[in-house]
Amino acid sequence: MKNYKNLFLALICSLFISGAFSQSLVRFYSNAKVGYKNTKGEVIVQPNYDAGSDFYEGYALIISSNKRGFIDSSGKVVIPMIYEDASVFFNGLARVSVDKKSGYINKKGETVIPFDYDYADDFINGIALVQKDGNYGFIDEKGNVVIPIIYKGLRRYSEGLAAAKLDKWGFIDSKGKYSIPALYDNAVMFKNGNAIVMLMNKAFYI
């Protein structure tokens, strides 16, 4: 009986320690620099960074000398600070940029979607807005093109539609078909069932 009791106590202690170390660190500022503390207020990462994000999926984005990388919850730099731009991790992917080209990496720092894009947005509902050779489209999380990269202007989807421009602005559905004809000089995203458009220097709702 005593052995079972000791085993139970050891298991509880193990779970407690594991839980404590799995907790994310808390960002703090000192002399205009960013560091991280644990939940006890102990400094784990000295405030040496120009900026830093909260933790997402166990990693925090850090910035120093205009370069970006990632640390884990122990404060270790796990993805080198080599990127000109970057976003936090979401669904295991982060958008990053090198030499003015954007792509996506996984949490091992491996390139998952090549650096083929002049601009890349974060993934929202499984797709991301990208720009290549002056045109815009959408890709999925595997890098497949789901909305052709043919548009001269394109905005994020909202309420099932995205403002898109070939010659004029209209709104396309999730399959890339125009649900609202391309008649407008400009257009923004739908919100609460309405979108602002411009025609002949006049703005109005549709």
Secondary structure as GFF3:
##gff-version 3
##sequence-region A 1 206
A	DSSP	alpha_helix	2	22	.	.	.	ID=ss1
A	DSSP	beta_strand	26	30	.	.	.	ID=ss2
A	DSSP	beta_strand	33	37	.	.	.	ID=ss3
A	DSSP	beta_strand	43	49	.	.	.	ID=ss4
A	DSSP	beta_strand	51	56	.	.	.	ID=ss5
A	DSSP	beta_strand	59	64	.	.	.	ID=ss6
A	DSSP	beta_strand	67	72	.	.	.	ID=ss7
A	DSSP	beta_strand	77	83	.	.	.	ID=ss8
A	DSSP	beta_strand	85	86	.	.	.	ID=ss9
A	DSSP	beta_strand	94	98	.	.	.	ID=ss10
A	DSSP	beta_strand	101	105	.	.	.	ID=ss11
A	DSSP	beta_strand	111	117	.	.	.	ID=ss12
A	DSSP	beta_strand	119	120	.	.	.	ID=ss13
A	DSSP	beta_strand	127	132	.	.	.	ID=ss14
A	DSSP	beta_strand	135	140	.	.	.	ID=ss15
A	DSSP	beta_strand	145	151	.	.	.	ID=ss16
A	DSSP	beta_strand	153	154	.	.	.	ID=ss17
A	DSSP	beta_strand	162	165	.	.	.	ID=ss18
A	DSSP	beta_strand	169	172	.	.	.	ID=ss19
A	DSSP	beta_strand	178	184	.	.	.	ID=ss20
A	DSSP	beta_strand	186	187	.	.	.	ID=ss21
A	DSSP	beta_strand	196	199	.	.	.	ID=ss22
A	DSSP	beta_strand	202	205	.	.	.	ID=ss23
###
